[in-house]
Amino acid sequence: MALAGDEGDCDEAWERLTGEPSVRGVDSSRWADDGTWQVSIWAQEFFRGDPLGIELRERVVRALESVEGVIRVAEHDNESWDVYGTPSGEGLTRSAANVVDDLAGRLRQALGLA
């Protein structure tokens, strides 16, 4: 886990560093305008309405909701979620990364990387 450098208009950004970014990449950014966090799961780009994509989305929401300080989680788009409250970026990133790690074998297989 690393605190990212200059990310434009965001106040704080965290990125999970991995040798498999298309499978295990996760990042979290807190936006300056309202303090909302946005969490992105890189593998979700390749999954939409299929069962694995739906499972990944549902599990990410539950994981983010369990982070201390989270008040609400809303889907931003297919690959990212808006998180409201006062959680830490590191906590959000770790929580989402745990879900991705748990599904990594299935994600690799579905992407033809296994």
FIGUSE-467672 format. One record per residue: residue number from 1; residue in one letter; chain; x, y, z of N, C-alpha, C in turn. Coordinates in Angstrom, 2 decimals. Last residue first. Layout:
BEGIN
+-----+----+----+---------+---------+---------+---------+---------+---------+---------+---------+---------+
!   i ! aa ! ch !     n.u !     n.v !     n.w !    ca.u !    ca.v !    ca.w !     c.u !     c.v !     c.w !
+-----+----+----+---------+---------+---------+---------+---------+---------+---------+---------+---------+
! NUM !  A !  A !       X !       Y !       Z !       X !       Y !       Z !       X !       Y !       Z !
...
+-----+----+----+---------+---------+---------+---------+---------+---------+---------+---------+---------+
//
This chain:
BEGIN
+-----+----+----+---------+---------+---------+---------+---------+---------+---------+---------+---------+
!   i ! aa ! ch !     n.u !     n.v !     n.w !    ca.u !    ca.v !    ca.w !     c.u !     c.v !     c.w !
+-----+----+----+---------+---------+---------+---------+---------+---------+---------+---------+---------+
! 114 !  A !  A !   -4.64 !  -17.21 !  -16.19 !   -4.24 !  -18.35 !  -15.33 !   -3.74 !  -19.51 !  -16.17 !
! 113 !  L !  A !   -5.64 !  -15.27 !  -17.74 !   -4.28 !  -15.05 !  -17.25 !   -3.78 !  -16.22 !  -16.42 !
! 112 !  G !  A !   -8.25 !  -14.96 !  -18.60 !   -7.35 !  -15.76 !  -19.41 !   -5.89 !  -15.61 !  -19.01 !
! 111 !  L !  A !  -10.04 !  -13.79 !  -16.96 !   -9.30 !  -12.88 !  -17.86 !   -8.34 !  -13.64 !  -18.76 !
! 110 !  A !  A !  -10.85 !  -15.93 !  -15.45 !  -11.84 !  -15.29 !  -16.33 !  -11.17 !  -14.36 !  -17.34 !
! 109 !  Q !  A !   -8.45 !  -16.40 !  -14.01 !   -9.01 !  -17.42 !  -14.92 !   -9.97 !  -16.78 !  -15.91 !
! 108 !  R !  A !   -8.25 !  -14.03 !  -12.50 !   -7.20 !  -14.43 !  -13.45 !   -7.74 !  -15.40 !  -14.50 !
! 107 !  L !  A !  -10.61 !  -14.30 !  -10.97 !  -10.43 !  -13.16 !  -11.87 !   -9.39 !  -13.48 !  -12.94 !
! 106 !  R !  A !  -10.03 !  -16.59 !   -9.49 !  -11.17 !  -16.59 !  -10.41 !  -11.08 !  -15.45 !  -11.42 !
! 105 !  G !  A !   -7.83 !  -15.62 !   -8.02 !   -7.73 !  -16.83 !   -8.85 !   -8.83 !  -16.88 !   -9.89 !
! 104 !  A !  A !   -8.91 !  -13.33 !   -6.63 !   -7.85 !  -13.20 !   -7.64 !   -7.74 !  -14.43 !   -8.56 !
! 103 !  L !  A !  -10.70 !  -13.11 !   -4.57 !  -11.24 !  -13.50 !   -5.88 !  -10.17 !  -13.58 !   -6.97 !
! 102 !  D !  A !   -9.11 !  -12.27 !   -2.47 !   -9.92 !  -13.47 !   -2.29 !  -10.44 !  -14.00 !   -3.63 !
! 101 !  D !  A !   -8.09 !   -9.89 !   -3.53 !   -7.20 !  -11.01 !   -3.26 !   -7.97 !  -12.32 !   -3.15 !
! 100 !  V !  A !  -10.43 !   -8.33 !   -3.55 !   -9.76 !   -8.67 !   -4.82 !   -8.83 !   -9.87 !   -4.63 !
!  99 !  V !  A !  -10.85 !   -8.14 !   -0.78 !  -11.86 !   -8.76 !   -1.65 !  -11.21 !   -9.22 !   -2.95 !
!  98 !  N !  A !   -8.53 !   -6.78 !    0.01 !   -8.82 !   -8.10 !    0.56 !   -9.85 !   -8.85 !   -0.29 !
!  97 !  A !  A !   -8.84 !   -4.34 !   -1.30 !   -7.78 !   -5.25 !   -1.74 !   -8.01 !   -6.66 !   -1.21 !
!  96 !  A !  A !  -10.83 !   -3.13 !    0.25 !  -11.12 !   -3.51 !   -1.14 !  -10.10 !   -4.51 !   -1.66 !
!  95 !  S !  A !   -9.28 !   -2.79 !    2.61 !  -10.54 !   -3.53 !    2.63 !  -10.90 !   -4.02 !    1.22 !
!  94 !  R !  A !   -7.17 !   -1.14 !    1.74 !   -6.91 !   -2.49 !    2.26 !   -8.17 !   -3.36 !    2.23 !
!  93 !  T !  A !   -8.60 !    1.17 !    1.03 !   -7.81 !    0.46 !    0.03 !   -7.53 !   -0.97 !    0.49 !
!  92 !  L !  A !   -9.75 !    1.94 !    3.48 !  -10.59 !    1.64 !    2.32 !   -9.84 !    0.79 !    1.30 !
!  91 !  G !  A !   -7.42 !    2.38 !    5.01 !   -8.41 !    1.38 !    5.41 !   -9.32 !    0.97 !    4.26 !
!  90 !  E !  A !   -6.23 !    4.48 !    3.59 !   -5.52 !    3.21 !    3.72 !   -6.50 !    2.10 !    4.09 !
!  89 !  G !  A !   -8.09 !    6.47 !    3.96 !   -7.84 !    5.96 !    2.62 !   -7.13 !    4.62 !    2.65 !
!  88 !  S !  A !  -10.36 !    6.18 !    6.68 !   -9.00 !    6.42 !    6.19 !   -8.87 !    5.83 !    4.78 !
!  87 !  P !  A !  -13.64 !    7.75 !    6.79 !  -12.72 !    6.61 !    6.84 !  -11.31 !    7.04 !    6.43 !
!  86 !  T !  A !  -15.91 !    9.47 !    7.28 !  -14.56 !    9.88 !    7.67 !  -13.59 !    8.69 !    7.76 !
!  85 !  G !  A !  -18.25 !    9.75 !    4.59 !  -17.93 !    9.60 !    6.00 !  -16.52 !   10.07 !    6.26 !
!  84 !  Y !  A !  -18.75 !    7.89 !    1.61 !  -19.04 !    9.07 !    2.43 !  -18.75 !    8.76 !    3.89 !
!  83 !  V !  A !  -17.50 !    6.90 !   -1.43 !  -17.60 !    6.53 !   -0.02 !  -17.71 !    7.81 !    0.80 !
!  82 !  D !  A !  -18.29 !    5.69 !   -4.58 !  -18.13 !    6.88 !   -3.75 !  -18.38 !    6.46 !   -2.31 !
!  81 !  W !  A !  -16.57 !    3.35 !   -6.61 !  -17.60 !    3.62 !   -5.62 !  -17.27 !    4.92 !   -4.90 !
!  80 !  S !  A !  -15.94 !    1.95 !   -9.92 !  -15.62 !    2.74 !   -8.74 !  -16.85 !    3.03 !   -7.87 !
!  79 !  E !  A !  -16.59 !    0.62 !  -12.27 !  -15.31 !    0.31 !  -11.63 !  -15.06 !    1.04 !  -10.31 !
!  78 !  N !  A !  -19.13 !    1.52 !  -13.09 !  -18.85 !    0.08 !  -13.01 !  -17.59 !   -0.25 !  -12.23 !
!  77 !  D !  A !  -19.58 !    4.27 !  -10.81 !  -19.70 !    3.68 !  -12.14 !  -19.32 !    2.22 !  -12.01 !
!  76 !  H !  A !  -20.35 !    4.56 !   -8.13 !  -20.07 !    5.74 !   -8.96 !  -20.22 !    5.37 !  -10.44 !
!  75 !  E !  A !  -22.44 !    3.29 !   -5.69 !  -21.73 !    2.97 !   -6.92 !  -21.58 !    4.24 !   -7.76 !
!  74 !  A !  A !  -21.86 !    4.34 !   -2.37 !  -22.71 !    4.40 !   -3.56 !  -21.87 !    4.08 !   -4.79 !
!  73 !  V !  A !  -22.00 !    4.04 !    1.09 !  -21.25 !    3.68 !   -0.12 !  -22.24 !    3.69 !   -1.27 !
!  72 !  R !  A !  -21.83 !    5.83 !    4.21 !  -22.59 !    5.33 !    3.06 !  -21.64 !    5.05 !    1.90 !
!  71 !  I !  A !  -20.08 !    6.08 !    6.35 !  -21.50 !    6.33 !    6.57 !  -22.32 !    5.70 !    5.44 !
!  70 !  V !  A !  -17.15 !    4.88 !    7.80 !  -17.97 !    4.93 !    6.59 !  -19.43 !    5.10 !    6.98 !
!  69 !  G !  A !  -15.77 !    4.51 !   10.16 !  -15.98 !    5.88 !    9.71 !  -16.84 !    6.01 !    8.46 !
!  68 !  E !  A !  -14.25 !    1.44 !    9.38 !  -14.59 !    2.43 !   10.41 !  -14.71 !    3.82 !    9.81 !
!  67 !  V !  A !  -15.66 !   -0.56 !    6.87 !  -14.51 !    0.25 !    7.31 !  -14.99 !    1.31 !    8.30 !
!  66 !  S !  A !  -17.88 !   -1.81 !    5.87 !  -17.37 !   -2.29 !    7.16 !  -16.19 !   -1.47 !    7.68 !
!  65 !  E !  A !  -18.32 !   -0.79 !    3.36 !  -19.26 !   -0.42 !    4.42 !  -18.75 !   -0.81 !    5.80 !
!  64 !  L !  A !  -16.35 !   -2.17 !    1.95 !  -16.19 !   -0.74 !    2.18 !  -17.11 !   -0.27 !    3.31 !
!  63 !  A !  A !  -17.49 !   -4.75 !    1.94 !  -16.19 !   -4.52 !    2.56 !  -15.99 !   -3.04 !    2.88 !
!  62 !  R !  A !  -19.87 !   -4.33 !    0.50 !  -19.93 !   -4.81 !    1.90 !  -18.61 !   -4.53 !    2.62 !
!  61 !  V !  A !  -18.75 !   -3.52 !   -1.99 !  -19.64 !   -2.63 !   -1.23 !  -19.68 !   -3.05 !    0.24 !
!  60 !  V !  A !  -17.34 !   -5.85 !   -2.69 !  -16.61 !   -4.61 !   -2.46 !  -17.47 !   -3.65 !   -1.65 !
!  59 !  R !  A !  -19.43 !   -7.66 !   -3.07 !  -18.48 !   -7.88 !   -1.98 !  -17.67 !   -6.63 !   -1.66 !
!  58 !  E !  A !  -20.72 !   -6.58 !   -5.32 !  -21.44 !   -6.72 !   -4.05 !  -20.48 !   -6.88 !   -2.88 !
!  57 !  R !  A !  -18.63 !   -6.70 !   -7.27 !  -19.26 !   -5.43 !   -6.89 !  -19.94 !   -5.52 !   -5.53 !
!  56 !  L !  A !  -18.18 !   -9.50 !   -7.37 !  -17.10 !   -8.58 !   -7.00 !  -17.69 !   -7.25 !   -6.52 !
!  55 !  E !  A !  -20.70 !  -10.41 !   -8.26 !  -20.17 !  -10.82 !   -6.95 !  -19.09 !   -9.86 !   -6.47 !
!  54 !  I !  A !  -20.75 !   -9.19 !  -10.78 !  -21.77 !   -8.86 !   -9.79 !  -21.29 !   -9.23 !   -8.40 !
!  53 !  G !  A !  -18.57 !  -10.48 !  -11.99 !  -18.60 !   -9.02 !  -11.85 !  -19.59 !   -8.57 !  -10.81 !
!  52 !  L !  A !  -19.45 !  -13.14 !  -11.95 !  -18.25 !  -12.76 !  -11.21 !  -18.20 !  -11.25 !  -10.99 !
!  51 !  P !  A !  -21.83 !  -13.04 !  -13.60 !  -21.88 !  -13.40 !  -12.18 !  -20.64 !  -12.99 !  -11.38 !
!  50 !  D !  A !  -21.94 !  -10.02 !  -15.62 !  -21.71 !  -11.45 !  -15.46 !  -21.65 !  -11.78 !  -13.96 !
!  49 !  G !  A !  -22.16 !   -7.34 !  -16.09 !  -23.32 !   -8.03 !  -15.56 !  -23.14 !   -9.52 !  -15.39 !
!  48 !  R !  A !  -18.89 !   -6.91 !  -16.03 !  -20.08 !   -6.06 !  -15.95 !  -21.22 !   -6.84 !  -15.29 !
!  47 !  F !  A !  -15.41 !   -6.69 !  -16.12 !  -16.58 !   -7.45 !  -15.71 !  -17.76 !   -6.51 !  -15.54 !
!  46 !  F !  A !  -13.26 !   -5.10 !  -16.56 !  -13.45 !   -6.22 !  -17.48 !  -14.69 !   -7.05 !  -17.18 !
!  45 !  E !  A !  -13.20 !   -3.29 !  -14.48 !  -13.33 !   -2.79 !  -15.85 !  -13.71 !   -3.89 !  -16.83 !
!  44 !  Q !  A !  -12.49 !   -4.65 !  -12.23 !  -13.93 !   -4.50 !  -12.48 !  -14.19 !   -3.95 !  -13.88 !
!  43 !  A !  A !   -9.79 !   -4.43 !  -11.88 !  -10.30 !   -5.62 !  -12.59 !  -11.77 !   -5.46 !  -12.97 !
!  42 !  W !  A !   -9.55 !   -2.08 !  -10.32 !   -9.12 !   -2.09 !  -11.71 !   -9.69 !   -3.27 !  -12.49 !
!  41 !  I !  A !  -11.63 !   -0.36 !   -8.39 !  -11.14 !   -1.73 !   -8.52 !  -10.82 !   -1.92 !  -10.00 !
!  40 !  S !  A !  -11.54 !    2.64 !   -6.53 !  -11.59 !    1.98 !   -7.83 !  -10.97 !    0.60 !   -7.76 !
!  39 !  V !  A !  -13.24 !    4.91 !   -4.53 !  -12.44 !    3.69 !   -4.53 !  -12.64 !    3.00 !   -5.87 !
!  38 !  Q !  A !  -13.28 !    8.13 !   -3.38 !  -13.66 !    7.30 !   -4.51 !  -12.68 !    6.12 !   -4.55 !
!  37 !  W !  A !  -14.58 !   10.05 !   -0.67 !  -13.57 !    9.13 !   -1.21 !  -14.14 !    8.43 !   -2.43 !
!  36 !  T !  A !  -15.37 !   13.46 !   -0.19 !  -15.81 !   12.11 !   -0.55 !  -14.62 !   11.30 !   -1.07 !
!  35 !  G !  A !  -14.71 !   16.09 !    0.22 !  -14.16 !   15.10 !    1.13 !  -14.60 !   13.67 !    0.86 !
!  34 !  D !  A !  -15.46 !   17.98 !   -1.66 !  -16.43 !   17.61 !   -0.61 !  -15.93 !   16.55 !    0.37 !
!  33 !  D !  A !  -13.18 !   18.82 !   -3.16 !  -14.40 !   19.61 !   -3.14 !  -15.36 !   19.24 !   -2.02 !
!  32 !  A !  A !  -11.05 !   16.98 !   -3.04 !  -10.96 !   18.24 !   -2.32 !  -12.30 !   18.95 !   -2.18 !
!  31 !  W !  A !  -11.50 !   13.51 !   -2.60 !  -11.62 !   14.69 !   -3.44 !  -11.76 !   15.95 !   -2.61 !
!  30 !  R !  A !   -9.38 !   10.86 !   -2.14 !  -10.32 !   11.74 !   -1.44 !  -10.32 !   13.08 !   -2.18 !
!  29 !  S !  A !   -9.09 !    7.68 !   -3.62 !   -8.77 !    9.10 !   -3.68 !   -9.84 !    9.89 !   -2.93 !
!  28 !  S !  A !   -7.67 !    4.49 !   -3.98 !   -8.65 !    5.32 !   -3.27 !   -8.17 !    6.76 !   -3.31 !
!  27 !  D !  A !   -7.30 !    1.49 !   -5.94 !   -6.86 !    2.80 !   -5.48 !   -8.02 !    3.55 !   -4.84 !
!  26 !  V !  A !   -6.02 !   -1.63 !   -6.92 !   -7.03 !   -0.91 !   -6.15 !   -6.47 !    0.47 !   -5.83 !
!  25 !  G !  A !   -5.23 !   -4.53 !   -8.81 !   -5.10 !   -3.09 !   -8.61 !   -6.30 !   -2.47 !   -7.91 !
!  24 !  R !  A !   -5.27 !   -7.21 !   -9.48 !   -5.26 !   -6.87 !   -8.06 !   -5.14 !   -5.37 !   -7.77 !
!  23 !  V !  A !   -5.46 !   -7.41 !  -12.31 !   -6.20 !   -8.34 !  -11.45 !   -6.35 !   -7.78 !  -10.04 !
!  22 !  S !  A !   -3.92 !   -5.43 !  -13.38 !   -5.22 !   -5.69 !  -14.02 !   -6.08 !   -6.65 !  -13.21 !
!  21 !  P !  A !   -1.55 !   -5.51 !  -11.77 !   -2.52 !   -4.42 !  -11.64 !   -3.88 !   -4.71 !  -12.28 !
!  20 !  E !  A !    0.40 !   -7.38 !  -10.50 !   -0.77 !   -7.78 !  -11.29 !   -1.83 !   -6.68 !  -11.25 !
!  19 !  G !  A !    2.26 !   -6.48 !   -8.76 !    2.75 !   -6.91 !  -10.06 !    1.63 !   -7.35 !  -10.99 !
!  18 !  T !  A !    1.12 !   -3.60 !   -6.96 !    1.13 !   -5.03 !   -7.21 !    1.71 !   -5.31 !   -8.58 !
!  17 !  L !  A !    0.05 !   -1.27 !   -4.63 !    1.10 !   -1.60 !   -5.58 !    1.18 !   -3.11 !   -5.72 !
!  16 !  R !  A !   -2.76 !    0.55 !   -4.25 !   -2.19 !   -0.74 !   -3.90 !   -1.20 !   -1.12 !   -4.98 !
!  15 !  E !  A !   -2.76 !    3.90 !   -3.32 !   -2.76 !    2.92 !   -4.40 !   -2.13 !    1.63 !   -3.90 !
!  14 !  W !  A !   -4.43 !    6.82 !   -2.27 !   -3.74 !    5.59 !   -1.91 !   -3.85 !    4.64 !   -3.08 !
!  13 !  A !  A !   -4.47 !   10.34 !   -1.87 !   -4.69 !    9.17 !   -2.72 !   -3.84 !    8.01 !   -2.24 !
!  12 !  E !  A !   -5.91 !   13.47 !   -1.11 !   -5.15 !   12.31 !   -0.65 !   -5.47 !   11.13 !   -1.56 !
!  11 !  D !  A !   -7.20 !   15.49 !   -2.47 !   -6.42 !   15.83 !   -1.28 !   -5.49 !   14.71 !   -0.86 !
!  10 !  C !  A !   -7.28 !   15.92 !   -6.05 !   -7.63 !   15.21 !   -4.82 !   -6.69 !   15.61 !   -3.70 !
!   9 !  D !  A !   -6.59 !   17.09 !   -8.45 !   -7.48 !   17.82 !   -7.55 !   -7.81 !   17.08 !   -6.27 !
!   8 !  G !  A !   -3.58 !   15.46 !   -8.88 !   -4.46 !   16.49 !   -9.42 !   -5.27 !   17.17 !   -8.34 !
!   7 !  E !  A !   -1.99 !   13.81 !   -7.33 !   -3.10 !   13.21 !   -8.07 !   -4.08 !   14.27 !   -8.56 !
!   6 !  D !  A !    1.22 !   13.38 !   -6.35 !    0.31 !   14.39 !   -6.87 !   -0.74 !   13.75 !   -7.75 !
!   5 !  G !  A !    1.41 !   10.12 !   -4.93 !    1.90 !   11.49 !   -5.03 !    0.83 !   12.42 !   -5.54 !
!   4 !  A !  A !   -0.12 !    7.78 !   -2.64 !    0.26 !    8.25 !   -3.97 !    0.69 !    9.70 !   -3.92 !
!   3 !  L !  A !    0.95 !    5.66 !   -0.28 !    0.31 !    6.95 !   -0.42 !    0.80 !    7.50 !   -1.74 !
!   2 !  A !  A !    0.55 !    2.19 !   -0.81 !    1.38 !    3.39 !   -0.87 !    0.51 !    4.62 !   -0.96 !
!   1 !  M !  A !    0.86 !   -1.16 !    0.00 !    0.00 !    0.00 !    0.00 !    0.91 !    1.22 !    0.00 !
+-----+----+----+---------+---------+---------+---------+---------+---------+---------+---------+---------+
//
